[in-house]
């Protein structure tokens, strides 16, 4: 992904990754970007798989001290990726 990607494009890619790790588009298509992934029912194993997939897709590694709020939703995950690139 080029560094010029917008936050909206990053959110779209995160959604695609979530479809792959969560097992289907029905759940993800109904999920609002700002909704807590945990509260929406994403199990911890799928969240970890998503984080690993994001590392591969966006070319970074999560810091051990990443703030938990950055992992909350599609919106916050995308914001974290954007912040890493600036």
SEGURO-747227 format. One record per atom (N, C-alpha, C, O, CB): residue in one letter; atom name; x, y, z. Coordinates in nm, 2 decimals. Glycine has a CB too. Example, Ala and Ser with C-alpha at 12.3 -4.5 7.8 and 13.67 -1.06 7.14 Angstrom:
<recs>
  type  atom       u       v       w
     A     N    1.32   -0.57    0.78
     A    CA    1.23   -0.45    0.78
     A     C    1.32   -0.33    0.78
     A     O    1.42   -0.33    0.85
     A    CB    1.13   -0.45    0.90
     S     N    1.28   -0.22    0.71
     S    CA    1.37   -0.11    0.71
     S     C    1.29    0.00    0.79
     S     O    1.34    0.11    0.80
     S    CB    1.41   -0.06    0.57
</recs>
This chain:
<recs>
  type  atom       u       v       w
     X     N    0.08   -0.12    0.00
     X    CA    0.00    0.00    0.00
     X     C    0.09    0.12    0.00
     X     O    0.18    0.13    0.08
     X    CB   -0.10    0.00    0.12
     X     N    0.06    0.22   -0.09
     X    CA    0.15    0.34   -0.09
     X     C    0.12    0.43    0.03
     X     O    0.01    0.42    0.09
     X    CB    0.12    0.42   -0.22
     X     N    0.22    0.51    0.06
     X    CA    0.21    0.60    0.18
     X     C    0.10    0.70    0.16
     X     O    0.06    0.77    0.26
     X    CB    0.34    0.66    0.21
     X     N    0.05    0.72    0.04
     X    CA   -0.05    0.82    0.02
     X     C   -0.19    0.77    0.04
     X     O   -0.29    0.85    0.02
     X    CB   -0.04    0.87   -0.13
     X     N   -0.21    0.65    0.09
     X    CA   -0.34    0.60    0.12
     X     C   -0.41    0.68    0.22
     X     O   -0.35    0.73    0.32
     X    CB   -0.33    0.45    0.17
     X     N   -0.54    0.70    0.20
     X    CA   -0.62    0.78    0.29
     X     C   -0.67    0.69    0.40
     X     O   -0.66    0.57    0.39
     X    CB   -0.74    0.84    0.22
     X     N   -0.72    0.75    0.51
     X    CA   -0.77    0.67    0.62
     X     C   -0.89    0.59    0.58
     X     O   -0.90    0.47    0.63
     X    CB   -0.81    0.77    0.74
     X     N   -0.97    0.64    0.49
     X    CA   -1.08    0.56    0.44
     X     C   -1.03    0.43    0.36
     X     O   -1.09    0.33    0.38
     X    CB   -1.17    0.64    0.34
     X     N   -0.93    0.45    0.28
     X    CA   -0.87    0.33    0.22
     X     C   -0.82    0.23    0.32
     X     O   -0.83    0.11    0.30
     X    CB   -0.76    0.37    0.12
     X     N   -0.75    0.28    0.42
     X    CA   -0.70    0.19    0.52
     X     C   -0.81    0.12    0.60
     X     O   -0.80    0.00    0.62
     X    CB   -0.61    0.27    0.62
     X     N   -0.92    0.19    0.63
     X    CA   -1.03    0.13    0.69
     X     C   -1.09    0.02    0.60
     X     O   -1.13   -0.09    0.65
     X    CB   -1.14    0.23    0.72
     X     N   -1.10    0.04    0.47
     X    CA   -1.15   -0.06    0.38
     X     C   -1.06   -0.18    0.38
     X     O   -1.11   -0.30    0.38
     X    CB   -1.15    0.00    0.24
     X     N   -0.93   -0.16    0.38
     X    CA   -0.83   -0.28    0.39
     X     C   -0.84   -0.35    0.52
     X     O   -0.84   -0.48    0.52
     X    CB   -0.69   -0.23    0.36
     X     N   -0.86   -0.28    0.63
     X    CA   -0.88   -0.35    0.76
     X     C   -1.01   -0.43    0.75
     X     O   -1.01   -0.55    0.80
     X    CB   -0.89   -0.25    0.87
     X     N   -1.11   -0.38    0.69
     X    CA   -1.24   -0.46    0.68
     X     C   -1.21   -0.59    0.60
     X     O   -1.26   -0.69    0.64
     X    CB   -1.35   -0.37    0.61
     X     N   -1.14   -0.58    0.49
     X    CA   -1.10   -0.69    0.41
     X     C   -1.03   -0.80    0.49
     X     O   -1.05   -0.92    0.48
     X    CB   -1.03   -0.65    0.28
     X     N   -0.93   -0.75    0.57
     X    CA   -0.85   -0.84    0.65
     X     C   -0.94   -0.90    0.76
     X     O   -0.93   -1.02    0.79
     X    CB   -0.74   -0.76    0.72
     X     N   -1.03   -0.83    0.81
     X    CA   -1.12   -0.88    0.92
     X     C   -1.21   -0.99    0.86
     X     O   -1.24   -1.09    0.92
     X    CB   -1.21   -0.77    0.98
     X     N   -1.26   -0.97    0.73
     X    CA   -1.34   -1.07    0.67
     X     C   -1.26   -1.20    0.66
     X     O   -1.31   -1.31    0.68
     X    CB   -1.38   -1.02    0.52
     X     N   -1.13   -1.19    0.62
     X    CA   -1.05   -1.31    0.61
     X     C   -1.03   -1.38    0.74
     X     O   -1.03   -1.50    0.74
     X    CB   -0.91   -1.27    0.55
     X     N   -1.00   -1.31    0.85
     X    CA   -0.97   -1.37    0.97
     X     C   -1.10   -1.41    1.05
     X     O   -1.09   -1.50    1.14
     X    CB   -0.88   -1.28    1.06
     X     N   -1.21   -1.34    1.02
     X    CA   -1.33   -1.37    1.10
     X     C   -1.42   -1.47    1.03
     X     O   -1.51   -1.52    1.09
     X    CB   -1.41   -1.24    1.13
     X     N   -1.39   -1.49    0.90
     X    CA   -1.46   -1.60    0.83
     X     C   -1.58   -1.56    0.75
     X     O   -1.66   -1.65    0.71
     X    CB   -1.50   -1.69    0.93
     X     N   -1.60   -1.44    0.71
     X    CA   -1.71   -1.40    0.62
     X     C   -1.75   -1.26    0.63
     X     O   -1.73   -1.19    0.73
     X    CB   -1.83   -1.49    0.66
     X     N   -1.81   -1.21    0.52
     X    CA   -1.84   -1.07    0.51
     X     C   -1.97   -1.02    0.58
     X     O   -1.99   -0.90    0.60
     X    CB   -1.85   -1.04    0.36
     X     N   -2.06   -1.11    0.61
     X    CA   -2.19   -1.07    0.67
     X     C   -2.17   -0.99    0.80
     X     O   -2.23   -0.88    0.81
     X    CB   -2.28   -1.20    0.70
     X     N   -2.09   -1.04    0.89
     X    CA   -2.07   -0.97    1.01
     X     C   -2.00   -0.84    0.99
     X     O   -2.04   -0.74    1.05
     X    CB   -1.98   -1.06    1.11
     X     N   -1.89   -0.84    0.91
     X    CA   -1.81   -0.72    0.89
     X     C   -1.89   -0.61    0.82
     X     O   -1.87   -0.49    0.85
     X    CB   -1.69   -0.76    0.81
     X     N   -1.98   -0.65    0.72
     X    CA   -2.05   -0.55    0.65
     X     C   -2.15   -0.47    0.73
     X     O   -2.18   -0.36    0.70
     X    CB   -2.13   -0.62    0.53
     X     N   -2.19   -0.54    0.84
     X    CA   -2.29   -0.47    0.94
     X     C   -2.22   -0.39    1.05
     X     O   -2.28   -0.33    1.13
     X    CB   -2.38   -0.57    0.99
     X     N   -2.08   -0.40    1.05
     X    CA   -2.01   -0.34    1.16
     X     C   -1.97   -0.20    1.13
     X     O   -1.90   -0.17    1.03
     X    CB   -1.88   -0.43    1.19
     X     N   -2.01   -0.11    1.21
     X    CA   -1.97    0.03    1.20
     X     C   -1.83    0.05    1.24
     X     O   -1.78   -0.01    1.33
     X    CB   -2.06    0.13    1.28
     X     N   -1.76    0.14    1.17
     X    CA   -1.61    0.17    1.19
     X     C   -1.58    0.20    1.34
     X     O   -1.47    0.17    1.38
     X    CB   -1.57    0.27    1.10
     X     N   -1.67    0.27    1.41
     X    CA   -1.64    0.32    1.54
     X     C   -1.68    0.22    1.65
     X     O   -1.65    0.25    1.77
     X    CB   -1.71    0.45    1.57
     X     N   -1.74    0.11    1.62
     X    CA   -1.79    0.02    1.72
     X     C   -1.67   -0.07    1.77
     X     O   -1.59   -0.11    1.70
     X    CB   -1.90   -0.08    1.66
     X     N   -1.67   -0.09    1.90
     X    CA   -1.57   -0.17    1.96
     X     C   -1.58   -0.31    1.91
     X     O   -1.68   -0.38    1.90
     X    CB   -1.59   -0.18    2.12
     X     N   -1.47   -0.36    1.86
     X    CA   -1.46   -0.49    1.80
     X     C   -1.49   -0.60    1.90
     X     O   -1.56   -0.70    1.87
     X    CB   -1.32   -0.52    1.74
     X     N   -1.44   -0.58    2.02
     X    CA   -1.47   -0.68    2.13
     X     C   -1.62   -0.68    2.17
     X     O   -1.68   -0.79    2.18
     X    CB   -1.39   -0.65    2.26
     X     N   -1.68   -0.56    2.18
     X    CA   -1.82   -0.56    2.21
     X     C   -1.91   -0.61    2.10
     X     O   -2.02   -0.66    2.12
     X    CB   -1.86   -0.41    2.25
     X     N   -1.86   -0.60    1.98
     X    CA   -1.93   -0.65    1.86
     X     C   -1.92   -0.80    1.85
     X     O   -2.00   -0.86    1.77
     X    CB   -1.88   -0.59    1.73
     X     N   -1.84   -0.86    1.93
     X    CA   -1.83   -1.01    1.93
     X     C   -1.71   -1.07    1.86
     X     O   -1.70   -1.19    1.84
     X    CB   -1.95   -1.06    1.87
     X     N   -1.61   -0.99    1.83
     X    CA   -1.49   -1.04    1.77
     X     C   -1.41   -1.11    1.88
     X     O   -1.37   -1.04    1.97
     X    CB   -1.40   -0.93    1.70
     X     N   -1.38   -1.24    1.87
     X    CA   -1.31   -1.31    1.97
     X     C   -1.16   -1.27    1.97
     X     O   -1.11   -1.22    1.87
     X    CB   -1.32   -1.46    1.95
     X     N   -1.10   -1.29    2.08
     X    CA   -0.96   -1.24    2.10
     X     C   -0.87   -1.31    1.99
     X     O   -0.77   -1.25    1.95
     X    CB   -0.91   -1.27    2.24
     X     N   -0.89   -1.43    1.96
     X    CA   -0.81   -1.50    1.86
     X     C   -0.82   -1.44    1.72
     X     O   -0.72   -1.43    1.65
     X    CB   -0.85   -1.65    1.85
     X     N   -0.94   -1.39    1.69
     X    CA   -0.96   -1.32    1.56
     X     C   -0.89   -1.18    1.56
     X     O   -0.84   -1.14    1.46
     X    CB   -1.11   -1.31    1.52
     X     N   -0.90   -1.12    1.68
     X    CA   -0.84   -0.99    1.69
     X     C   -0.68   -1.00    1.68
     X     O   -0.62   -0.92    1.61
     X    CB   -0.87   -0.92    1.83
     X     N   -0.63   -1.10    1.74
     X    CA   -0.48   -1.12    1.73
     X     C   -0.45   -1.15    1.58
     X     O   -0.35   -1.10    1.53
     X    CB   -0.44   -1.24    1.82
     X     N   -0.53   -1.24    1.52
     X    CA   -0.50   -1.27    1.38
     X     C   -0.51   -1.14    1.29
     X     O   -0.43   -1.13    1.20
     X    CB   -0.60   -1.38    1.33
     X     N   -0.61   -1.05    1.32
     X    CA   -0.62   -0.93    1.25
     X     C   -0.50   -0.84    1.27
     X     O   -0.45   -0.79    1.17
     X    CB   -0.75   -0.85    1.30
     X     N   -0.45   -0.83    1.39
     X    CA   -0.33   -0.75    1.42
     X     C   -0.21   -0.80    1.34
     X     O   -0.13   -0.72    1.29
     X    CB   -0.30   -0.75    1.57
     X     N   -0.19   -0.93    1.34
     X    CA   -0.08   -0.99    1.26
     X     C   -0.10   -0.97    1.11
     X     O    0.00   -0.93    1.04
     X    CB   -0.07   -1.15    1.29
     X     N   -0.22   -0.98    1.06
     X    CA   -0.25   -0.96    0.92
     X     C   -0.22   -0.81    0.89
     X     O   -0.17   -0.78    0.78
     X    CB   -0.39   -0.99    0.88
     X     N   -0.25   -0.72    0.98
     X    CA   -0.23   -0.58    0.96
     X     C   -0.08   -0.55    0.95
     X     O   -0.03   -0.47    0.87
     X    CB   -0.29   -0.49    1.07
     X     N    0.00   -0.62    1.03
     X    CA    0.15   -0.60    1.02
     X     C    0.20   -0.64    0.88
     X     O    0.28   -0.56    0.83
     X    CB    0.22   -0.69    1.13
     X     N    0.15   -0.75    0.83
     X    CA    0.19   -0.79    0.70
     X     C    0.14   -0.69    0.59
     X     O    0.22   -0.66    0.50
     X    CB    0.14   -0.93    0.67
     X     N    0.02   -0.65    0.60
     X    CA   -0.04   -0.57    0.49
     X     C    0.01   -0.43    0.49
     X     O    0.03   -0.37    0.39
     X    CB   -0.19   -0.56    0.51
     X     N    0.04   -0.37    0.61
     X    CA    0.08   -0.23    0.62
     X     C    0.23   -0.22    0.65
     X     O    0.28   -0.10    0.65
     X    CB    0.00   -0.16    0.72
     X     N    0.30   -0.33    0.67
     X    CA    0.45   -0.32    0.68
     X     C    0.50   -0.25    0.81
     X     O    0.59   -0.17    0.80
     X    CB    0.50   -0.25    0.57
     X     N    0.44   -0.29    0.92
     X    CA    0.49   -0.24    1.05
     X     C    0.47   -0.35    1.15
     X     O    0.41   -0.45    1.13
     X    CB    0.41   -0.11    1.09
     X     N    0.53   -0.33    1.27
     X    CA    0.51   -0.42    1.38
     X     C    0.45   -0.34    1.50
     X     O    0.49   -0.23    1.53
     X    CB    0.65   -0.48    1.43
     X     N    0.35   -0.41    1.56
     X    CA    0.29   -0.34    1.68
     X     C    0.39   -0.33    1.79
     X     O    0.47   -0.42    1.82
     X    CB    0.17   -0.42    1.73
     X     N    0.39   -0.21    1.86
     X    CA    0.48   -0.20    1.98
     X     C    0.41   -0.27    2.09
     X     O    0.29   -0.28    2.10
     X    CB    0.50   -0.05    2.01
     X     N    0.50   -0.32    2.19
     X    CA    0.44   -0.38    2.30
     X     C    0.36   -0.29    2.39
     X     O    0.28   -0.33    2.47
     X    CB    0.56   -0.44    2.39
     X     N    0.40   -0.16    2.38
     X    CA    0.33   -0.06    2.47
     X     C    0.22    0.02    2.39
     X     O    0.19    0.13    2.43
     X    CB    0.43    0.03    2.53
     X     N    0.17   -0.04    2.28
     X    CA    0.06    0.03    2.21
     X     C   -0.06    0.05    2.31
     X     O   -0.10   -0.04    2.38
     X    CB    0.01   -0.05    2.09
     X     N   -0.12    0.17    2.30
     X    CA   -0.23    0.20    2.39
     X     C   -0.35    0.12    2.35
     X     O   -0.38    0.11    2.23
     X    CB   -0.27    0.36    2.38
     X     N   -0.42    0.05    2.44
     X    CA   -0.53   -0.04    2.41
     X     C   -0.64    0.03    2.33
     X     O   -0.71   -0.04    2.25
     X    CB   -0.59   -0.09    2.54
     X     N   -0.66    0.16    2.35
     X    CA   -0.76    0.23    2.27
     X     C   -0.73    0.22    2.12
     X     O   -0.83    0.23    2.04
     X    CB   -0.77    0.38    2.32
     X     N   -0.61    0.21    2.08
     X    CA   -0.57    0.20    1.94
     X     C   -0.63    0.07    1.88
     X     O   -0.64    0.06    1.75
     X    CB   -0.42    0.21    1.92
     X     N   -0.65   -0.03    1.96
     X    CA   -0.70   -0.16    1.91
     X     C   -0.85   -0.18    1.92
     X     O   -0.90   -0.28    1.90
     X    CB   -0.63   -0.27    1.99
     X     N   -0.92   -0.07    1.96
     X    CA   -1.06   -0.08    1.99
     X     C   -1.15   -0.11    1.87
     X     O   -1.24   -0.19    1.88
     X    CB   -1.10    0.05    2.06
     X     N   -1.13   -0.04    1.76
     X    CA   -1.23   -0.04    1.65
     X     C   -1.15   -0.03    1.52
     X     O   -1.03   -0.01    1.51
     X    CB   -1.33    0.07    1.66
     X     N   -1.23   -0.05    1.41
     X    CA   -1.17   -0.03    1.28
     X     C   -1.12    0.11    1.26
     X     O   -1.01    0.14    1.21
     X    CB   -1.27   -0.06    1.17
     X     N   -1.20    0.21    1.31
     X    CA   -1.16    0.35    1.31
     X     C   -1.03    0.38    1.38
     X     O   -0.94    0.44    1.33
     X    CB   -1.27    0.44    1.36
     X     N   -1.02    0.32    1.50
     X    CA   -0.90    0.35    1.58
     X     C   -0.77    0.28    1.52
     X     O   -0.66    0.33    1.53
     X    CB   -0.92    0.31    1.73
     X     N   -0.80    0.16    1.47
     X    CA   -0.69    0.08    1.40
     X     C   -0.63    0.16    1.28
     X     O   -0.51    0.18    1.26
     X    CB   -0.73   -0.06    1.36
     X     N   -0.73    0.21    1.20
     X    CA   -0.69    0.29    1.08
     X     C   -0.61    0.42    1.13
     X     O   -0.52    0.46    1.06
     X    CB   -0.81    0.33    1.00
     X     N   -0.66    0.49    1.23
     X    CA   -0.60    0.61    1.28
     X     C   -0.45    0.58    1.33
     X     O   -0.37    0.66    1.31
     X    CB   -0.68    0.66    1.40
     X     N   -0.43    0.46    1.39
     X    CA   -0.30    0.42    1.43
     X     C   -0.21    0.40    1.31
     X     O   -0.09    0.45    1.31
     X    CB   -0.31    0.29    1.52
     X     N   -0.26    0.34    1.21
     X    CA   -0.17    0.32    1.09
     X     C   -0.14    0.45    1.03
     X     O   -0.02    0.48    0.99
     X    CB   -0.25    0.23    0.99
     X     N   -0.24    0.54    1.02
     X    CA   -0.21    0.68    0.96
     X     C   -0.11    0.75    1.05
     X     O   -0.02    0.81    0.99
     X    CB   -0.34    0.76    0.96
     X     N   -0.12    0.74    1.18
     X    CA   -0.02    0.81    1.27
     X     C    0.12    0.75    1.25
     X     O    0.22    0.83    1.26
     X    CB   -0.07    0.80    1.41
     X     N    0.13    0.62    1.23
     X    CA    0.26    0.56    1.21
     X     C    0.33    0.61    1.08
     X     O    0.45    0.62    1.07
     X    CB    0.25    0.41    1.20
     X     N    0.25    0.65    0.98
     X    CA    0.30    0.70    0.86
     X     C    0.33    0.84    0.85
     X     O    0.40    0.89    0.76
     X    CB    0.20    0.66    0.75
     X     N    0.29    0.92    0.95
     X    CA    0.32    1.06    0.95
     X     C    0.44    1.10    1.02
     X     O    0.47    1.22    1.03
     X    CB    0.20    1.14    1.00
</recs>
